[in-house]
């Protein structure tokens, strides 16, 4: 058995972009992930589906998992030969009890690594526009815990702190905010010294209360501040209003769920994050190229059919050149046109994978009598990646428009072959059938639902607690997949941003609050979100 190992990883303060590269890499390889409440949903969504997830932050039977139990879990999983990631908020050694978690491992000679994280103590102020040091205001910064062990007196030396002309950062101090402020003033701090409470820093819902040591408690109460939050004391807090930057981003404040196929890196996610939104990626569907023998046989036959028809047409053309008096019948054969139709990028990808796996030569299709139709831009791009420029693409991204657009392009001797998902939607087929166009529907991939209970629950809670503002859907199947993962959810609470009417129709069927983007593109979806976020 391979020897187990533990990585003590700092997840940072919440924003996914503040997870270190090393932390990200280690997480992707994890077999067991032990995490707690401070780990954000955005980051929790990165935990591999295959990993065993152990939540030691949740109140099980109304009490937190004891530190000793966490230590023991780490040891046991490592002894079982697992790659264990202990994921902790901020930095594991800054009031993270990281040291305690290592003791048992050291004792038992279990290998481990420490991956430091960005601590909330400096990053939360930065996201609020507060530099923790500044030459004009403070020459040192102190990170202090407000939490004292039960029954013990606070060990904070307020006199010493006040003398230092420093920036003071209190973690775990919200419950004793009044005591902290009073103690500082009792030790001689000017009540007008600037101070701040920073709530849920670096998340979409971060808030700041800027006041003075004398007024901070009242102001924080007025704002109904909740945990997690840090307290910052020092003149640097006065810079927050001029340096604040997070709120200026166009999608600031938004937490968005992006549903997407697992395999696809989402350009939507990247764009949303660049504009300041927080994104929880929820791979709800996965697609798989079909490679079963039966599918390969049908696929081969379809290509062979095309090849034979093209060959006959070419022969006729040759024949025509030698005949002065050719028949009408022959001319029709010469008109043979093969339309290959793709309704998704995955269809294109699978088509070429199957060609390769059946050892078929693409050159049979490189001929003027073969035309390619695609449903939309993404599919066109995928086809382009294979060296083929699409001959037809409808203005609207939907099967019905593709079918309707295709009809006038067909002649009597046209053949249509669809390469698409097994059990794909009926829309394009209906249009073709209604217009009496015979077509060959070849399944090249299938769509499967990805169920991840932990992630689904987080998303459900986020929607119910209004921490998640929108869910984006880029296809009708992504809506159905979302529904399959969220059986218990009250769908009327979902604000759905849909890419086209067809997707919207499915979302509406489940009574979601639907907004449809003007155009059927990712950029148009983003514009829609920008418009919705104006004034917020
Ligand atoms: N190891 C962590 C701190 C753990 S102690 C770190 O380096 O950040 C927990 C305290 O951290 C909370 O009580 C709160 O004071 C602070 N904290 C952690 N994340 C925070 C966040 N996103 N916003 C505000 N405070 C946070």
Boltz pocket constraint, residues with backbone or C-beta under 6 A from the ligand:
constraints:
  - pocket:
      binder: B
      contacts: [[A, 12], [A, 13], [A, 14], [A, 38], [A, 88], [A, 89], [A, 90], [A, 91], [A, 92], [A, 93], [A, 94], [A, 95], [A, 96], [A, 118], [A, 119], [A, 120], [A, 121], [A, 124], [A, 170], [A, 171], [A, 172], [A, 173], [A, 198], [A, 199], [A, 200], [A, 201], [A, 202], [A, 203], [A, 227], [A, 228], [A, 229], [A, 230], [A, 231]]
      max_distance: 6.0
